[in-house]
Amino acid sequence: MTSERDFVAAAIAMNSVGEACTDMKREYDQCFNRWFAEKFLKGDGSGDPCTDLFKRYQQCVQKAIKEKEIPIEGLEFMGHGKEKHENSS
């Protein structure tokens, strides 16, 4: 059986869609996981110090997707500044 810790470790170890983005992904993952464990889980949900890292990584991924001509029409992506829409069905 795979534990949650194994799943998180595997997700962190994954490379990005664009080779140029992999270091940014790892930097963001480390920042987020540190903030999540040291602040958020201890009740301090104020501010996310990783927002700028996320935005740079997101731009890199978007560029890589475009360069690799990966079809993404109709897909919605979650991220900073986006809210998950509830289905009303």
Residue pairs with C-beta under 8 A, 6 or more apart in sequence:
8 33
11 29
12 26
12 29
12 30
12 33
14 25
15 22
15 25
16 22
16 24
16 25
16 57
16 60
16 61
16 64
17 61
17 64
17 65
17 68
17 70
18 60
18 61
18 63
18 64
18 65
18 67
18 68
20 60
20 64
21 57
21 60
21 61
21 64
24 53
24 56
24 57
24 60
25 57
27 53
27 57
28 50
28 53
28 54
28 57
31 49
31 50
31 53
32 48
32 50
32 54
35 48
35 49
35 50
39 45
39 46
48 80
51 80
54 79
54 80
55 80
58 79
58 80
65 72
76 82
78 84
